[in-house]
Every structure is written in C-alpha cells, then in structure tokens.
C-alpha cells in the first residue's frame, strides 16, 4: 500500500490490512528408513534444515533403545535441527514407540493430545500445539490416520469435533490421512469444515500416485500454495514425499 493510501486509510478510521506469510511442511519420515533400506536420521535432519519452514509436522518418528545418538528420533531430530519441539508417541512396540513430532522455528506455547484410537486397532492420535507465530497464535495439529476405512471415518469425525470451535481462527491441520478419495468418508468431513484444496500426490515417493498427505489451513480466506518436493533426495529418504505449503494468512 502506497504511503498516501496508507495515510488516507488512517484518516478515514480504517486499519490497513495486515497479513502474515509462513511455510509449513508435512512429512511421513517412515522411521528415517529410506528406499535404500538405510535408517539415517541425519539425512532426514538435513532435509528438514533445507526446508527452512516455520513449522514441520512429522509422522512415524521412531524411538529406539539403540546405542547411537540418533536412536531416539524424537530427541535427536530437534537437537540436530535446532528447532523447538513437541512430540506425541502413540504406538507401543517391543523396542519403543513411534508417533508424531512438531518442529517449530517459533516458540511452542501449549501442547495437547487428541486421542484417535479406535477399538482394538493400533493406537492413533493427533498432536495439537499452539505456536507463537510472530504476533499470531497459530494452532497446529499433526496426525496420522489408520489403515482401515471404518477406523479412518471414526477418526475424522472425532478430529473435527475437537477442531470445530477453532475453524475460523488461524489453524493448520496436516498429516498422513491414508486415503486419497476426496469424496470418501475420510476426507469429505475434513473438506466440509476445513475447506477443499487440491493436493499433489506424495506416495510412493519413487513414483508418486496417491495424495495421502494433506495440509488444511483455516480460515478459508487464507491463500495456500501446495507442492510436493519431488527431488532425487526426497525420493530416497522416505516412502513419502514431503508436502510443502506456503500460506498467506489475513
């Protein structure tokens, strides 16, 4: 806005429009095991640093009891990237847990967990954080839905019930939803409340065909540009490609 126009806006008692631009990434890192079958947390950490994103939401972050410094990815990845972190281990294994991890270049103000476990299926959930993004309080939710249609349908309904009061406020919901059918029972409720945006395919990484990973942004007035990083490195690091979103929030 030109200086004269800005001055006139203040004269007429109008507050000039203020927007904030930020970038988020959703990435299923597959326990840091790449297509070459190497478990390499350093490789994933290097990718995250290259993202230079404000917020990164990770799924399938492993915790192991091995001797290496990178054995506990929940602890190692924040250390290796220098980012603020909030984690939510969900699924117990014989050697540890794996779950969701939020990495943020900005302070994390609050951390909550939304239980999305259904029946006897493996435990699932959403990691729910408030992040101090410049002068805004941004709610970020990272999740990983189950493998069965009925399970995902119940998880979508439960997640939307938890998010409904905040769908008009600055909100980002991202993760691996394990479904690509935009009109199916998993994604239709999400699109109904969070808005519908075309998402690029992210799986499998070596030849992406299915848009399993999604990033939703509220309010609806936000401008969002999505792209999957289809570099040679990204095609090796995990079985999913990282999904990037550039957001302009009014």
Buried (B, 14 or more C-beta within 10 A) or exposed (E): EEEEEEEEBEEEEEEEEEEBEBBBBBBBBBBBBBBEEEBBBEBBBBBBEEBEBBBBBBBBBBBBEEEEEBBBBBBBBBEBBEBBBBBBBBBEEEEBBBBBBBBBBBEBEEBBBBEBBBEEBEBBBBBBBBBBBEEBEBBBBBBBBBEEBEBBBBBBEBBBEBBEEBBEEBBBBBBBBBBBEBEBBBBBBBBEBBBBBEBBBBBBBEEBEBBBBBBBBBBEEBEBEBEBBBEEEBBBBBBBBBBBBBBBBE
